[in-house]
């Protein structure tokens, strides 16, 4: 789904230094905005880039 600027949740730990369980916890706690397509969960590329630059708080504040 990269052509739609959606990154699978499984690939997030490859981009930022957190574990997959941490990412899943953020999603469960609604700290991380996601896009669901059926049973698959994605994060928008812009959101991931903002986390890389400014930290999780930058996207959590927008929710």
Secondary structure, DSSP 8 states (H G I E B T S, - for coil): -GGGTEEEGGGHHHHSS--HHHHHHHHHTT-S--EEETTEEEEEHHHHHHHHHH-HHHHHTT-
